[in-house]
Amino acid sequence: MACAPGALGHRALWAVAWGLLLLVPVLAGAQRGRKKVVHVLEGESGSVVVQTAPGQVVSHRGGTIVLPCRYHYEAAAHGHDGVRLKWTKVVDPLAFADVFVALGPQHRAFGPYRGRAELQNDGPGDASLVLRNVTLQDYGRYECEVTNELEDDVGMVKLDLEGVVFPYHPRGGRYKMTFVEAQRACAEQDGILASAEQLHAAWRDGLDWCNAGWLRDGSVQYPVSHAREPCGGTGSTGAGGGTNGGVRNYGYRHNAEERYDAFCFTSNLPGRVFFLKPLRPVALAGAVRACAARGATVAKVGQLFAAWKLQLLDRCTAGWLADGSARYPIVNPRTRCGGPRPGVRSLGFPDASRRLFGVYCYRAPGAPDPAPGGWGWGWAGGGGWAGGSRDPAAWTPLRV
Protein backbone atom coordinates (compact mmCIF):
# COMPACT_ATOMS: atom_id res chain seq x y z
CA MET A 1 0.00 0.00 0.00
CA ALA A 2 1.39 3.40 -0.95
CA CYS A 3 1.91 5.95 1.81
CA ALA A 4 0.42 9.36 1.66
CA PRO A 5 2.92 12.11 0.69
CA GLY A 6 2.47 13.80 4.07
CA ALA A 7 3.17 10.59 6.00
CA LEU A 8 6.25 9.86 3.89
CA GLY A 9 7.67 13.32 4.51
CA HIS A 10 7.03 12.97 8.25
CA ARG A 11 8.79 9.58 8.40
CA ALA A 12 11.77 10.87 6.39
CA LEU A 13 12.21 13.82 8.72
CA TRP A 14 12.00 11.51 11.77
CA ALA A 15 14.64 9.17 10.27
CA VAL A 16 16.99 12.08 9.58
CA ALA A 17 16.49 13.48 13.09
CA TRP A 18 17.08 10.08 14.70
CA GLY A 19 20.25 9.61 12.62
CA LEU A 20 21.58 12.97 13.78
CA LEU A 21 20.85 12.08 17.41
CA LEU A 22 22.87 8.90 17.01
CA LEU A 23 25.68 10.70 15.20
CA VAL A 24 26.19 13.55 17.68
CA PRO A 25 27.54 11.36 20.56
CA VAL A 26 29.85 9.54 18.12
CA LEU A 27 31.30 12.78 16.77
CA ALA A 28 31.60 14.22 20.24
CA GLY A 29 33.35 11.11 21.49
CA ALA A 30 35.77 11.13 18.55
CA GLN A 31 36.57 14.81 19.02
CA ARG A 32 37.07 14.50 22.75
CA GLY A 33 38.92 11.21 22.41
CA ARG A 34 41.89 13.12 21.04
CA LYS A 35 41.99 14.95 24.37
CA LYS A 36 41.81 11.67 26.32
CA VAL A 37 38.27 12.48 27.54
CA VAL A 38 35.45 9.98 27.08
CA HIS A 39 31.92 11.09 26.12
CA VAL A 40 29.45 9.62 28.62
CA LEU A 41 25.92 8.76 27.50
CA GLU A 42 23.12 8.98 30.06
CA GLY A 43 21.43 5.80 31.13
CA GLU A 44 17.90 5.35 32.43
CA SER A 45 18.50 3.07 35.41
CA GLY A 46 20.01 5.68 37.73
CA SER A 47 22.99 3.42 38.55
CA VAL A 48 26.51 4.84 38.69
CA VAL A 49 28.44 4.59 35.40
CA VAL A 50 32.18 5.43 35.31
CA GLN A 51 34.08 6.02 32.07
CA THR A 52 37.84 6.53 31.73
CA ALA A 53 40.17 7.12 28.79
CA PRO A 54 40.86 4.16 26.50
CA GLY A 55 44.49 3.20 26.11
CA GLN A 56 46.83 5.31 28.19
CA VAL A 57 47.84 8.86 28.99
CA VAL A 58 51.47 9.87 28.54
CA SER A 59 53.61 12.34 30.45
CA HIS A 60 57.24 12.73 31.53
CA ARG A 61 59.07 13.29 34.78
CA GLY A 62 58.36 16.78 36.08
CA GLY A 63 55.26 17.21 33.89
CA THR A 64 51.58 17.71 34.71
CA ILE A 65 48.98 15.18 33.56
CA VAL A 66 45.22 14.69 33.85
CA LEU A 67 44.01 11.16 34.61
CA PRO A 68 40.55 11.33 32.99
CA CYS A 69 37.48 9.92 34.72
CA ARG A 70 33.83 10.88 34.33
CA TYR A 71 30.73 9.42 35.95
CA HIS A 72 26.97 9.64 35.54
CA TYR A 73 23.94 8.65 37.55
CA GLU A 74 20.50 10.07 38.26
CA ALA A 75 21.49 13.16 40.24
CA ALA A 76 17.88 14.09 40.97
CA ALA A 77 17.55 10.95 43.06
CA HIS A 78 20.75 11.28 45.05
CA GLY A 79 22.65 14.52 44.42
CA HIS A 80 26.38 14.84 43.68
CA ASP A 81 27.25 15.92 47.23
CA GLY A 82 26.81 12.35 48.47
CA VAL A 83 29.22 10.88 45.90
CA ARG A 84 32.56 9.55 47.13
CA LEU A 85 35.46 9.72 44.65
CA LYS A 86 38.54 7.62 45.27
CA TRP A 87 41.75 7.17 43.26
CA THR A 88 44.11 4.27 44.00
CA LYS A 89 47.24 2.98 42.30
CA VAL A 90 47.63 -0.70 41.44
CA VAL A 91 51.01 -1.67 42.91
CA ASP A 92 50.54 -5.46 42.59
CA PRO A 93 47.77 -7.56 41.04
CA LEU A 94 45.99 -7.66 44.42
CA ALA A 95 47.55 -4.64 46.18
CA PHE A 96 46.55 -1.00 45.99
CA ALA A 97 47.95 2.29 47.33
CA ASP A 98 45.65 5.19 48.21
CA VAL A 99 46.20 8.30 46.07
CA PHE A 100 43.27 10.67 46.59
CA VAL A 101 39.77 10.67 48.08
CA ALA A 102 36.97 13.25 47.96
CA LEU A 103 33.56 13.36 49.62
CA GLY A 104 31.70 16.59 48.97
CA PRO A 105 33.99 19.49 49.94
CA GLN A 106 36.38 17.20 51.85
CA HIS A 107 39.47 16.28 49.81
CA ARG A 108 42.61 14.41 50.82
CA ALA A 109 45.75 13.22 49.02
CA PHE A 110 47.95 10.47 50.47
CA GLY A 111 51.66 9.80 50.84
CA PRO A 112 53.86 11.02 47.99
CA TYR A 113 50.81 12.51 46.23
CA ARG A 114 50.27 15.20 48.88
CA GLY A 115 50.61 18.63 47.37
CA ARG A 116 50.62 17.19 43.84
CA ALA A 117 47.15 15.69 43.32
CA GLU A 118 43.81 17.50 43.01
CA LEU A 119 40.48 17.08 41.23
CA GLN A 120 40.02 18.78 37.90
CA ASN A 121 36.39 19.73 38.80
CA ASP A 122 35.34 20.41 35.24
CA GLY A 123 31.61 20.42 35.98
CA PRO A 124 29.23 17.78 37.39
CA GLY A 125 30.31 14.21 36.82
CA ASP A 126 34.01 15.02 36.45
CA ALA A 127 36.25 12.90 38.70
CA SER A 128 39.45 13.48 36.71
CA LEU A 129 42.63 13.75 38.75
CA VAL A 130 45.30 16.38 38.03
CA LEU A 131 48.77 15.12 38.93
CA ARG A 132 51.62 17.66 39.02
CA ASN A 133 55.38 17.21 39.06
CA VAL A 134 55.13 13.64 37.79
CA THR A 135 57.81 11.28 39.16
CA LEU A 136 59.22 8.00 37.87
CA GLN A 137 57.30 6.19 40.60
CA ASP A 138 53.99 7.56 39.27
CA TYR A 139 54.18 5.23 36.27
CA GLY A 140 51.52 2.52 36.33
CA ARG A 141 47.78 1.80 36.50
CA TYR A 142 45.25 3.78 38.51
CA GLU A 143 41.64 3.03 39.49
CA CYS A 144 38.95 5.70 39.65
CA GLU A 145 36.15 4.54 41.96
CA VAL A 146 32.84 6.41 42.28
CA THR A 147 30.45 5.42 45.08
CA ASN A 148 27.04 6.69 46.18
CA GLU A 149 24.96 5.31 49.03
CA LEU A 150 23.96 2.13 47.21
CA GLU A 151 26.13 1.61 44.14
CA ASP A 152 29.64 2.01 42.82
CA ASP A 153 31.65 1.58 39.65
CA VAL A 154 35.36 1.59 38.80
CA GLY A 155 37.38 2.72 35.79
CA MET A 156 41.05 2.11 34.99
CA VAL A 157 43.62 4.60 33.64
CA LYS A 158 47.21 3.77 32.68
CA LEU A 159 49.88 6.46 33.09
CA ASP A 160 52.90 5.98 30.83
CA LEU A 161 56.09 8.04 30.78
CA GLU A 162 58.32 9.16 27.94
CA GLY A 163 61.83 7.96 28.63
CA VAL A 164 64.50 5.36 27.97
CA VAL A 165 65.23 1.80 29.10
CA PHE A 166 68.86 0.94 29.86
CA PRO A 167 70.52 -2.32 30.95
CA TYR A 168 72.59 -2.20 34.11
CA HIS A 169 74.96 -4.33 36.16
CA PRO A 170 77.27 -3.16 38.98
CA ARG A 171 81.05 -3.24 39.24
CA GLY A 172 80.91 -6.76 40.68
CA GLY A 173 80.00 -8.22 37.29
CA ARG A 174 77.02 -9.67 35.47
CA TYR A 175 74.24 -11.75 37.03
CA LYS A 176 75.04 -10.56 40.56
CA MET A 177 71.75 -8.99 41.72
CA THR A 178 68.64 -10.33 43.39
CA PHE A 179 65.35 -8.62 42.60
CA VAL A 180 65.62 -6.24 45.58
CA GLU A 181 69.23 -5.44 44.73
CA ALA A 182 68.20 -4.69 41.15
CA GLN A 183 65.52 -2.30 42.41
CA ARG A 184 68.12 -0.55 44.57
CA ALA A 185 70.65 -0.38 41.74
CA CYS A 186 68.17 1.29 39.38
CA ALA A 187 67.21 3.82 42.07
CA GLU A 188 70.89 4.63 42.69
CA GLN A 189 71.32 5.34 38.98
CA ASP A 190 68.31 7.69 38.75
CA GLY A 191 65.82 5.13 37.51
CA ILE A 192 63.30 2.45 38.39
CA LEU A 193 63.00 -1.14 37.22
CA ALA A 194 61.44 -1.11 33.75
CA SER A 195 58.09 -2.75 33.07
CA ALA A 196 57.63 -5.53 30.53
CA GLU A 197 55.74 -3.06 28.32
CA GLN A 198 58.60 -0.57 28.46
CA LEU A 199 61.16 -3.24 27.60
CA HIS A 200 59.05 -4.41 24.66
CA ALA A 201 58.75 -0.82 23.39
CA ALA A 202 62.53 -0.41 23.71
CA TRP A 203 63.03 -3.62 21.73
CA ARG A 204 60.81 -2.25 18.97
CA ASP A 205 63.05 0.84 18.96
CA GLY A 206 66.10 -1.35 18.43
CA LEU A 207 67.37 -2.25 21.91
CA ASP A 208 69.55 -5.34 21.56
CA TRP A 209 71.01 -6.81 24.75
CA CYS A 210 72.07 -10.42 25.23
CA ASN A 211 72.01 -10.53 29.05
CA ALA A 212 68.87 -11.27 31.05
CA GLY A 213 67.65 -8.74 33.58
CA TRP A 214 64.96 -8.22 36.20
CA LEU A 215 61.79 -6.27 35.39
CA ARG A 216 59.45 -4.59 37.84
CA ASP A 217 56.90 -7.44 37.79
CA GLY A 218 59.55 -9.94 38.97
CA SER A 219 60.07 -11.53 35.58
CA VAL A 220 63.43 -11.89 33.84
CA GLN A 221 63.69 -11.03 30.14
CA TYR A 222 66.05 -9.61 27.52
CA PRO A 223 65.58 -8.01 24.08
CA VAL A 224 67.29 -9.34 20.94
CA SER A 225 66.99 -7.35 17.73
CA HIS A 226 69.55 -9.41 15.81
CA ALA A 227 69.20 -13.12 16.49
CA ARG A 228 72.43 -15.04 17.08
CA GLU A 229 73.39 -18.32 18.72
CA PRO A 230 74.63 -16.94 22.07
CA CYS A 231 71.34 -15.00 22.48
CA GLY A 232 68.73 -17.70 22.07
CA GLY A 233 69.72 -18.94 18.63
CA THR A 234 68.56 -17.97 15.17
CA GLY A 235 65.67 -20.39 15.36
CA SER A 236 64.25 -19.07 18.63
CA THR A 237 61.23 -16.85 18.84
CA GLY A 238 60.41 -14.24 21.45
CA ALA A 239 57.57 -11.94 22.37
CA GLY A 240 58.11 -10.05 19.14
CA GLY A 241 57.64 -13.20 17.10
CA GLY A 242 59.65 -14.43 14.14
CA THR A 243 63.20 -15.75 13.96
CA ASN A 244 64.92 -12.38 13.57
CA GLY A 245 64.69 -11.44 17.23
CA GLY A 246 62.28 -10.77 20.01
CA VAL A 247 62.04 -10.38 23.76
CA ARG A 248 63.27 -13.60 25.37
CA ASN A 249 61.39 -14.42 28.56
CA TYR A 250 62.59 -16.56 31.47
CA GLY A 251 59.27 -16.05 33.26
CA TYR A 252 58.89 -15.15 36.94
CA ARG A 253 61.95 -16.08 38.96
CA HIS A 254 62.72 -16.60 42.65
CA ASN A 255 63.45 -13.00 43.52
CA ALA A 256 65.40 -13.64 46.72
CA GLU A 257 67.76 -16.35 45.43
CA GLU A 258 68.30 -16.04 41.69
CA ARG A 259 70.60 -13.33 40.35
CA TYR A 260 70.51 -11.41 37.09
CA ASP A 261 71.21 -7.95 35.69
CA ALA A 262 68.55 -5.22 35.63
CA PHE A 263 66.65 -3.27 33.01
CA CYS A 264 66.10 0.23 34.37
CA PHE A 265 63.88 3.04 33.11
CA THR A 266 64.40 6.78 33.44
CA SER A 267 62.62 9.84 32.06
CA ASN A 268 63.11 13.54 31.37
CA LEU A 269 65.93 15.24 33.28
CA PRO A 270 65.09 18.27 35.42
CA GLY A 271 68.69 19.49 35.11
CA ARG A 272 71.57 19.27 32.64
CA VAL A 273 74.37 16.79 31.92
CA PHE A 274 77.60 18.20 30.47
CA PHE A 275 81.07 16.90 29.73
CA LEU A 276 83.95 18.40 31.67
CA LYS A 277 87.37 18.06 30.08
CA PRO A 278 90.23 19.03 32.40
CA LEU A 279 93.52 20.15 30.89
CA ARG A 280 94.71 16.73 32.00
CA PRO A 281 92.52 13.60 32.39
CA VAL A 282 91.77 12.70 36.01
CA ALA A 283 91.09 9.67 38.19
CA LEU A 284 87.61 9.14 39.65
CA ALA A 285 88.35 11.08 42.86
CA GLY A 286 89.53 14.01 40.77
CA ALA A 287 86.39 13.78 38.64
CA VAL A 288 84.24 14.23 41.75
CA ARG A 289 86.11 17.40 42.69
CA ALA A 290 86.07 18.69 39.13
CA CYS A 291 82.26 18.53 38.96
CA ALA A 292 81.97 20.11 42.41
CA ALA A 293 84.08 23.03 41.18
CA ARG A 294 81.35 23.64 38.58
CA GLY A 295 78.45 23.43 41.06
CA ALA A 296 77.59 19.92 39.91
CA THR A 297 77.91 16.25 40.80
CA VAL A 298 79.24 13.34 38.78
CA ALA A 299 76.37 12.16 36.57
CA LYS A 300 74.61 8.86 37.21
CA VAL A 301 74.16 6.26 34.51
CA GLY A 302 70.43 6.98 34.15
CA GLN A 303 71.12 10.70 33.86
CA LEU A 304 73.56 10.12 31.00
CA PHE A 305 71.06 7.85 29.20
CA ALA A 306 68.32 10.47 29.62
CA ALA A 307 70.61 13.22 28.32
CA TRP A 308 71.51 11.04 25.32
CA LYS A 309 67.95 10.01 24.47
CA LEU A 310 65.95 13.12 25.38
CA GLN A 311 68.47 15.99 25.21
CA LEU A 312 70.48 14.51 22.29
CA LEU A 313 73.82 14.69 24.07
CA ASP A 314 76.49 13.49 21.62
CA ARG A 315 80.11 13.20 22.71
CA CYS A 316 82.78 10.88 21.35
CA THR A 317 84.87 11.03 24.53
CA ALA A 318 84.69 8.63 27.47
CA GLY A 319 84.10 10.12 30.89
CA TRP A 320 83.64 8.99 34.49
CA LEU A 321 80.17 8.37 35.92
CA ALA A 322 79.12 8.18 39.57
CA ASP A 323 79.12 4.36 39.76
CA GLY A 324 82.76 4.21 38.66
CA SER A 325 82.03 3.25 35.07
CA ALA A 326 83.29 5.14 32.02
CA ARG A 327 80.84 5.78 29.17
CA TYR A 328 80.03 8.19 26.36
CA PRO A 329 76.80 9.02 24.44
CA ILE A 330 76.54 8.81 20.65
CA VAL A 331 73.52 10.26 18.82
CA ASN A 332 75.13 10.44 15.37
CA PRO A 333 77.07 7.18 14.81
CA ARG A 334 80.52 7.32 13.20
CA THR A 335 83.12 4.62 12.76
CA ARG A 336 85.67 6.02 15.18
CA CYS A 337 83.03 6.35 17.92
CA GLY A 338 81.99 2.76 18.41
CA GLY A 339 80.14 1.55 15.35
CA PRO A 340 77.10 2.16 13.18
CA ARG A 341 74.35 2.41 15.83
CA PRO A 342 73.48 5.22 18.25
CA GLY A 343 73.67 4.49 21.96
CA VAL A 344 75.63 4.95 25.16
CA ARG A 345 78.99 3.19 24.79
CA SER A 346 80.53 1.60 27.87
CA LEU A 347 84.17 0.97 28.77
CA GLY A 348 83.12 -1.01 31.83
CA PHE A 349 84.56 -0.21 35.26
CA PRO A 350 88.19 0.92 34.88
CA ASP A 351 90.60 1.12 37.81
CA ALA A 352 89.29 4.19 39.67
CA SER A 353 92.71 5.31 40.89
CA ARG A 354 94.87 4.56 37.86
CA ARG A 355 92.75 5.17 34.76
CA LEU A 356 92.33 8.80 33.68
CA PHE A 357 89.33 10.31 31.83
CA GLY A 358 87.23 13.42 31.63
CA VAL A 359 83.91 13.39 33.50
CA TYR A 360 80.19 13.76 32.82
CA CYS A 361 78.66 16.13 35.38
CA TYR A 362 75.04 16.78 36.33
CA ARG A 363 73.85 20.19 37.49
CA ALA A 364 70.43 20.35 39.14
CA PRO A 365 67.98 23.05 37.98
CA GLY A 366 68.63 26.37 39.66
CA ALA A 367 72.13 25.44 40.79
CA PRO A 368 74.53 28.29 39.95
CA ASP A 369 77.60 27.76 37.80
CA PRO A 370 80.51 29.16 39.83
CA ALA A 371 82.59 29.43 36.66
CA PRO A 372 80.37 30.77 33.84
CA GLY A 373 81.71 30.97 30.33
CA GLY A 374 82.89 27.38 30.14
CA TRP A 375 85.80 27.62 32.60
CA GLY A 376 86.33 26.23 36.08
CA TRP A 377 89.30 25.68 38.34
CA GLY A 378 90.88 22.64 39.95
CA TRP A 379 94.02 20.91 41.07
CA ALA A 380 96.15 19.62 38.23
CA GLY A 381 99.86 19.51 37.56
CA GLY A 382 101.51 17.76 40.54
CA GLY A 383 98.69 15.18 40.66
CA GLY A 384 96.47 17.31 42.89
CA TRP A 385 93.18 16.16 41.34
CA ALA A 386 94.56 12.64 41.07
CA GLY A 387 95.43 12.53 44.74
CA GLY A 388 98.83 14.28 45.05
CA SER A 389 99.84 17.37 47.04
CA ARG A 390 97.70 20.49 46.67
CA ASP A 391 100.35 23.01 45.71
CA PRO A 392 98.69 26.39 44.95
CA ALA A 393 100.89 26.63 41.89
CA ALA A 394 99.04 23.63 40.48
CA TRP A 395 95.60 25.38 40.64
CA THR A 396 94.85 25.50 36.91
CA PRO A 397 91.83 26.16 34.65
CA LEU A 398 89.53 23.34 33.57
CA ARG A 399 87.50 23.72 30.40
CA VAL A 400 84.09 22.20 29.53
Secondary structure, 3 states (H helix, E strand, C coil): CCCCHHHHHHHHHHHHHHHHHHHHHHHHHHHHHCCCCCCCCCCCCCCCEEEECCCEEEECCCCCEEECEEEECCHHHHCHHHCEEEEEEEEECCEEEEEEEEECCEEEECHHHCCCEEECCCCCCECCEEECCCCHHHCEEEEEEEECCCCEEEEEEEEEECEEEEEECCCCCCCCECHHHHHHHHHHCCCEECCHHHHHHHHHCCCCCCCCEECCCCEEEEEECCCCHHHCCCCCCCCCCCCCCEEEEEEECCCCCCCEEEEEEEECCCCEEEEEECCCCECHHHHHHHHHHCCCEECCHHHHHHHHHHCCCCCCCCEECCCCCEEEEECCCCHHHCCCCCEEEECCCCCCCCCCEEEEEEECCCCCCCCCCCEEEEECCCCCCCCCCCCHHHEEEEEC
